[in-house]
């Protein structure tokens, strides 16, 4: 999108995160728009680093390949929660489908840095969180973010627990023990929070 690239250029951004709602109304789920925007931002800001935060494209590997061909610096797709809670929290998605998307991203572009994030506080157990971390690392994910779920409205799932800072530290330790190169785990962490610093390996918590 030229308008977005123009805005990024006017702001002289060093790091650009591109995301969207799920675009199931178009055949490729919006993948071509992601790819075109990466290309246009790269043309206008050749030294900027670009991260794409995408939906799952309903598992469409051609859509995934189109985005990877545009060569973003980081491919990000959030797993969001544990398998048991997926039907309630992400009814339109699927845990295995999201995991496969991340795995296929690494298979199609082995040098591509991949990233994923999850929320805690929805009713999962600590062991379920550790199991998700094992799955993500098994899929080759390089960067993982873990943050506290906060209820956006009364129409959303209630908060089941508030994880302590020490609890987030334990999740970070578990992720590092699995071999994640970069981990960011904390109460207010979100997928795009401090994205540039995380990409460069810090702060790692």
Buried (B, 14 or more C-beta within 10 A) or exposed (E): EEEBBEBBBEEEBEBBBBBBEBBEEEEBBBBBBBBBBBBBBBEBBEEBBBBBBBBBBBBBBEBBBBBBEBBBBBBBBBBBBBBBBBEEBBEEBBBEBBBBBBBBBBEBBEEBBBBBBBBBBBBBEEEBBBBBBEBBBEBBBBBBBBBBBEEEEEEEBEEEBEBEEEBBEBBBEBBBEBEBEBBBBBBEBBBBBBBBBBBEEEEBB
